[in-house]
């Protein structure tokens, strides 16, 4: 950023810093940055009002940063806290380069140790076959029933499903090219998939053909999108998660989010013997490691069955 000859507060400097990156980052990233900064000023209100000039060096000092870290550790997950601290460090590094401060008080402040269980044990939870059957039975009257079946049979993300148009459905495949994106202004259909690998073709199985045909019959509003909200507007994943939670509580299933359908698809695929590299391409992951780390769950019954195939004490050895 251009060298500044005045003495801005952190709030003023952040506005300038944030505007300088407009158009250079995704809308979702921009929203995340704004949310992180609001977290800083919400926990330590005085921080945003402090001048950055070198004569006011101690106005934002390490003690204030450590106080922020303490607040974050008590009220946020470790990943959210570290993301917030990282943003403040980036902003102050820019101020250092602009000559507004002569050292970054964030330097030397260590990130929080991760204390939450790994994502594969929480967000990425595969449903058992029994849970899947029970959930679908209870969900039959839900507006999102077809969506739930579609996610289970395709492994795509909820946001990707909300961006599929009828023109994306070809004779043999469903083209995944876009996703629902949450921006500062609200939800919209993004111009591209989540990642480059996210642009992919999903084989159109008989189950998916049936679901798409059902959707077309129910689409009395002639909406161009395969899935949408009850009001005929953009599908909002958080509303879908709320509906899932209601169904879970009603049916006695441990609550989960729509992402569990994707995980369940991956788990059934691996248990069924699908080539992991093929699974990676269907899920739209940029690397094989991501697929295997997050989604290679194996249910206890499957592990027991596979272990039963090994017999080290057999007389035939």
Secondary structure as GFF3:
##gff-version 3
##sequence-region A 1 317
A	DSSP	alpha_helix	10	20	.	.	.	ID=ss1
A	DSSP	alpha_helix	27	43	.	.	.	ID=ss2
A	DSSP	three_ten_helix	45	49	.	.	.	ID=ss3
A	DSSP	three_ten_helix	54	59	.	.	.	ID=ss4
A	DSSP	alpha_helix	62	75	.	.	.	ID=ss5
A	DSSP	alpha_helix	78	97	.	.	.	ID=ss6
A	DSSP	three_ten_helix	119	121	.	.	.	ID=ss7
A	DSSP	alpha_helix	129	138	.	.	.	ID=ss8
A	DSSP	alpha_helix	145	154	.	.	.	ID=ss9
A	DSSP	alpha_helix	158	161	.	.	.	ID=ss10
A	DSSP	three_ten_helix	166	168	.	.	.	ID=ss11
A	DSSP	beta_strand	173	176	.	.	.	ID=ss12
A	DSSP	beta_strand	180	183	.	.	.	ID=ss13
A	DSSP	beta_strand	186	189	.	.	.	ID=ss14
A	DSSP	three_ten_helix	196	198	.	.	.	ID=ss15
A	DSSP	beta_strand	200	203	.	.	.	ID=ss16
A	DSSP	alpha_helix	206	218	.	.	.	ID=ss17
A	DSSP	alpha_helix	237	251	.	.	.	ID=ss18
A	DSSP	alpha_helix	259	271	.	.	.	ID=ss19
A	DSSP	alpha_helix	276	283	.	.	.	ID=ss20
A	DSSP	alpha_helix	288	295	.	.	.	ID=ss21
A	DSSP	alpha_helix	300	307	.	.	.	ID=ss22
###
